[in-house]
Amino acid sequence: MIGFIRGRLVEKKAPLLLVDVAGIGYEIEVPLSTLYELPNIGQEVALKTHLLVREDAHTLFGFASEPERSLFRNLLKISGVGARLALAILSGTSVDGFVRCVEEDDTASLIKIPGVGKKTAERLVMEMRDRLRDIGQITGAGKSGRVTSEPADEAFGALVALGYKPAEVTRMIANVDSADMDTEELIRQVLKQAAR
């Protein structure tokens, strides 16, 4: 699995990017939310990635943040939602916007996204509620409990990679006063607390 790409941005033609990593050009598909955050052509870019392997193709998807990638991966688990539709959803709404739609049963907003019909919107709201709760993006009725600072997002990804469950990681990070901490310090403090 390719989980991260850092290199020089060679080309961007929505939804496709070309990133030069040590002389190898990676074609990466990204949602519009990520496209808007990209630097200029020729500058360095770093993306979280998801490699989708099918019989006829290997497709690399890129995301500006861990919450975007996490939402994309969870959308792929929903019946009838493929990579193209998951990318369209992330292009049509932010992670926080999607979470709000799920929390408030707002299928009307989801239907405005190209490719999302009434039945798909209802299925997304119903099935994603539990999935978002599992990854710590919804912690209670009508309240978004996700920590959104960049160090917290990076620490979240690192701790999940270490084998902790996403919901557990969210709880662990929430128990640390992470103000003014960089990612490394936050991970150190979380692991120190977990060891107690």
PEPE-V550201 format. One record per residue. RES is the residue in three letters. SS is DSSP state (helix for helix, strand for strand, loop for the rest). OMEGA is omega in whole degrees, 0 to 359 (* if undefined). D_CENTER is the distance of its C-alpha to the mean C-alpha in whole Angstrom. Layout:
BEGIN
[[RES SS OMEGA D_CENTER] [RES SS OMEGA D_CENTER]]
END
This chain:
BEGIN
[[MET loop 175 16] [ILE loop 186 15] [GLY loop 187 12] [PHE strand 177 13] [ILE strand 172 15] [ARG strand 180 17] [GLY strand 182 20] [ARG strand 179 22] [LEU strand 184 20] [VAL strand 185 23] [GLU strand 172 22] [LYS strand 177 20] [LYS strand 187 21] [ALA loop 1 18] [PRO loop 188 16] [LEU strand 174 17] [LEU strand 170 18] [LEU strand 183 20] [VAL strand 179 20] [ASP strand 177 23] [VAL strand 180 22] [ALA loop 176 26] [GLY loop 177 27] [ILE strand 181 25] [GLY strand 178 23] [TYR strand 172 20] [GLU strand 185 19] [ILE strand 176 15] [GLU strand 183 14] [VAL strand 173 11] [PRO loop 180 11] [LEU helix 180 13] [SER helix 177 11] [THR helix 181 10] [LEU helix 182 14] [TYR loop 182 15] [GLU loop 184 14] [LEU loop 174 16] [PRO loop 178 19] [ASN loop 175 22] [ILE loop 179 23] [GLY loop 179 25] [GLN loop 180 23] [GLU strand 178 20] [VAL strand 177 17] [ALA strand 183 14] [LEU strand 166 11] [LYS strand 184 8] [THR strand 174 9] [HIS strand 179 10] [LEU strand 179 13] [LEU strand 183 15] [VAL strand 175 18] [ARG loop 180 21] [GLU loop 187 25] [ASP loop 182 25] [ALA loop 170 22] [HIS strand 184 19] [THR strand 180 17] [LEU strand 179 14] [PHE strand 183 11] [GLY strand 184 9] [PHE strand 181 7] [ALA loop 184 8] [SER loop 178 6] [GLU helix 178 4] [PRO helix 177 3] [GLU helix 181 2] [ARG helix 180 2] [SER helix 178 4] [LEU helix 178 5] [PHE helix 181 6] [ARG helix 179 7] [ASN helix 176 9] [LEU helix 180 10] [LEU loop 181 12] [LYS loop 181 14] [ILE loop 179 15] [SER loop 178 19] [GLY loop 178 19] [VAL loop 177 16] [GLY loop 183 15] [ALA helix 181 13] [ARG helix 180 15] [LEU helix 178 15] [ALA helix 178 11] [LEU helix 178 11] [ALA helix 179 13] [ILE helix 179 12] [LEU helix 176 9] [SER helix 185 12] [GLY helix 180 14] [THR loop 176 12] [SER loop 176 10] [VAL helix 180 8] [ASP helix 178 11] [GLY helix 179 13] [PHE helix 178 12] [VAL helix 179 12] [ARG helix 178 15] [CYS helix 180 16] [VAL helix 181 16] [GLU helix 186 18] [GLU loop 182 20] [ASP loop 184 21] [ASP loop 179 21] [THR helix 181 21] [ALA helix 179 23] [SER helix 180 20] [LEU helix 181 18] [ILE helix 179 21] [LYS loop 179 21] [ILE loop 180 18] [PRO loop 179 20] [GLY loop 180 20] [VAL loop 177 19] [GLY loop 183 23] [LYS helix 182 24] [LYS helix 179 24] [THR helix 179 20] [ALA helix 179 19] [GLU helix 179 21] [ARG helix 179 20] [LEU helix 181 16] [VAL helix 183 17] [MET helix 186 19] [GLU helix 183 17] [MET helix 180 14] [ARG helix 180 16] [ASP helix 181 16] [ARG helix 179 13] [LEU helix 178 11] [ARG helix 180 15] [ASP helix 181 14] [ILE loop 171 11] [GLY loop 181 13] [GLN loop 172 11] [ILE loop 183 15] [THR loop 179 17] [GLY strand 183 20] [ALA loop 175 22] [GLY loop 180 21] [LYS strand 176 19] [SER loop 184 16] [GLY loop 183 16] [ARG loop 175 12] [VAL loop 189 13] [THR loop 179 12] [SER loop 183 14] [GLU helix 177 12] [PRO helix 179 15] [ALA helix 178 13] [ASP helix 181 10] [GLU helix 178 11] [ALA helix 178 14] [PHE helix 181 11] [GLY helix 181 10] [ALA helix 182 14] [LEU helix 175 15] [VAL helix 178 13] [ALA helix 177 14] [LEU loop 176 18] [GLY loop 177 18] [TYR loop 178 17] [LYS loop 182 16] [PRO helix 180 13] [ALA helix 179 15] [GLU helix 180 18] [VAL helix 179 15] [THR helix 180 15] [ARG helix 181 18] [MET helix 181 19] [ILE helix 180 18] [ALA helix 181 19] [ASN loop 180 22] [VAL loop 176 22] [ASP loop 190 24] [SER loop 180 21] [ALA loop 178 23] [ASP loop 176 23] [MET loop 171 22] [ASP loop 185 20] [THR helix 183 17] [GLU helix 180 20] [GLU helix 180 23] [LEU helix 179 20] [ILE helix 180 19] [ARG helix 181 23] [GLN helix 179 24] [VAL helix 181 21] [LEU helix 178 23] [LYS helix 178 26] [GLN helix 182 26] [ALA helix 182 25] [ALA helix 181 28] [ARG loop * 30]]
END
